Amino acid sequence: MTTEARPPFPTSARTVFFVSDGTGITAETFGHAVLTQFEMRFRQIRLPFIDDDAKAFEAVRRINDVFRQDGQRPIVFSTLVKPHLSNLIRQANGLHMDLIQTFVAPLEQELGVKSTHTIGRSHNIVDSEEYKNRIEAINFSLAHDDGQSHKNLAAADVILVGVSRSGKTPTSLYLAMQYGIKAANYPLIPDDFERGKLPSALPEFRQKIFGLTITPERLSEIRNERRAGSKYASIENCRYEINEAETMMRREGIRWLSSTTKSIEEIATTILQEIKPDRREY
């Protein structure tokens, strides 16, 4: 089964295929990193699990169909491990970006050993411990989302704080899913500002705390999507909460950043650099 976007793309948009003998996530991730350097739109089609000749020929047919329809070559990012499957895909009318052949051959020469050419190696059972850690981290982050639980905070790698809708939950889940980081998150609310203190469960874990803030204008916009016209979403209230939260974080010596213009990936990378969990380096 393939995933492909079907919005009304302009005729100048180029079609991009991500072809893989596995899920296609690696090809898509690398391809996205490259394509973002170009200010144009792309119609993206993922072709996963291309692991035999019949599927490869079907992929070639689809690429050629797009070539005929668009009148220009589609771009093909490929992570096919088996050379003969990769060669079959190269028969299609596309600009081929073969990530495996580009990097494996030079590494074989440098390391003095042949690669295994094993399909799905990056998702092999040898990674089961890492996979288990990610699942545990996701469960931990869900259980400790929005201050739901104070239990076992000592096991947290990171504790995110900030006002409601400043980006804590998506960042916590990204850290868990991508890095196996156990991230709890706590909202800073008016009761905390009136007391002038962090939530009572947090001070003993101060070294694990990282704060997120956001501009009042952006916060008001986000909150109005959920509770339009409410005091919660008003620009005055957003300014008050942001000012109080930032004042508290400065007073408590908490490291923090603004999520306003940063992607989740950028936020997560900064957190890992600042908190430096003990289990691994990033």
Buried (B, 14 or more C-beta within 10 A) or exposed (E): EEEEEEEEBEEEBBBBBBBBBBBBBBBBEBBBEEBEEEEEBBBBBBBBBBBEEEBBBEBBEBBBEBBEEBEBBBBBBBBBBBEEBBEBBBEBBBEBBBBBBEEBEEEEEEEEEEBEEEBBEBEEEEEEEEEEBBEBBBEBBBEBBEBEBEEEBEEBBBBBBBBBBBBBBEBBBBBBBBBBBBBBBBBBBEEBBEEEBBBEBBEEBEEBBBBBBBBBEBBBBBBBEEEEEEEBBBBEBBBBBBEBBBEBBEEBEBEBBBBBEBEBEEBBBBBBEEBEBEEEEE
